[in-house]
């Protein structure tokens, strides 16, 4: 994975993660190493990031700003 965070984004991301459980329990050096490997992505409103049934992306998504809606297919094959 190619790190996409610039220095100021990395510093800001470390600050944000320090306020979020369970990341708030991690040492500063661990947070810095973690964010050094992080990739920042922006998704336009209405974009599907991941769909039920797709193969796993093996990623952890952390929403820094905005919101996400989780939709699943129920037993009646309806998206809820």
Helices and strands as residue ranges (DSSP letters): H 7-17, G 23-25, H 28-36
